[in-house]
Amino acid sequence: MKALVVRKDEESGKTSAAVEEIGMDDLPHAEVTVAVEYSTVNYKDGLCIGPGGGLVRKYPHVPGIDFAGTVEASDDPRYKPGDKVVLTGWRVGEAHWGGYAQKARVKAEWLVPLPAGLTTRQAMAVGTAGFTAMLAVMALEDHGLTPGHGPVLVTGAAGGVGSVATAILAHLGHEVAAVTGRPETADYLKGLGATQIVAREEINETVKRPLESETWAGCVDAVGGAMLARVLGQMKYGASVAAVGLAGGSALPATVVPFLLRGVNLLGIDSVMQPYDNRVRAWDRIARDLPMEKLEAMVEPATLADLPRLGAEILQGRVKGRVVVDVNA
């Protein structure tokens, strides 16, 4: 079978990635063998294809933190041959071999059934990025966000998480303000449902005032850093920010004033270790509340051979929307 294999030169410490032929005996031992149909490209994948980012435990390594496909063999009663399944998270593709191969072998507890109404290709157009976006939207809803209370800000909107969050929020009836540092993506974001485009430089600097005008009814933030600090001071009373990423840095040069005077909530969103029940809830919501025609507009098709290039590009912030990798092409 074909797989993208990353190898590391022990002397230089440099890694290289190439499509190779591997055998079934090369796969890790686990309960369920899946014939992989599609995977995708996330920021973590870029790290694992390239320098590793401290995520990969040992080489040679097969990256791919997401995959969808058909169960081929199972030693666990929860799954049987022919079942369609999705995997995201659980450090697959990082500490464990992942989805950049025509077959994968994983623990049964890491899988979820493919929701009715979704194809495996659509599931990977969603992937970890879209799954994370839905978790963020659900968290905002659980903390009181409803349509009609004002615009919802999405930072890093042209990226994978931001694109899906924009489409979901617009579909649910929210007014979406999309932040981007790439002016050429404005039409793309409006096509996903954004009603307002906010230039990154307008909101990407720390201000001395801990509070500004109450502007946003909610926020999905993929940037972190100074932008998140600035946004916290612009939230409406009782509003929430769902933090999903740190493209702008992990430091948070903020004050506690928005939390104390406006009751603002900062919600951390983790997609890797989410419990099974919440995974199923999120995937069911994706099948229901993510417009598939909008999803298709985000997709760039790719093959295993394209992954070294795409891995480098996503680390440079040059990938727009979602990449769907056909591992059998």
JODA-V694592 format. One line per field, one symbol per residue. psi: psi as a letter, one per 30 degrees, with the letter a starting at -180 (. if undefined). burial: 1 if it has 24 or more other C-alpha atoms within 12 Angstrom, else 0. A space follows every 10 residues. Layout:
psi: ???
burial: ???
This chain:
psi: lkljkklkje efgklkklkl klleffllkl ekkkjkelaa kleeeeeeec feggekelll kjajfklkak kekkgkffkl kfkklkkkag gkfdflkbgh lflkklkeff lkkkkkfkle eeeffdaeee eeeeeeeeee efgfklkfgl kkkjlhffae eeeeeeeeee efglkkjkkk gjffgeeeee ffgkfkkkke ffggkklfkf kakjekflkj jgeabeeeee eefgklkglk kjjflhfglf ljillfeeee ffhkkjkkjk fegkleefee eeeeeeeegj kfeeeeffkj llleffeeee eeeefgggkk bkkkjjfg.
burial: 1111111100 0000111110 0000001000 1111111111 1111111111 1100110011 1111111111 1111000010 0011111111 1111111111 1111111111 1111100101 1111111111 1111111111 1000110001 1111111111 1111111111 1101111111 1100110111 1111111111 0011010001 1101111111 1111111111 1111111111 1111111100 0011000110 0001111111 1101000011 1111111011 1101111111 1111111111 1101101011 111111110
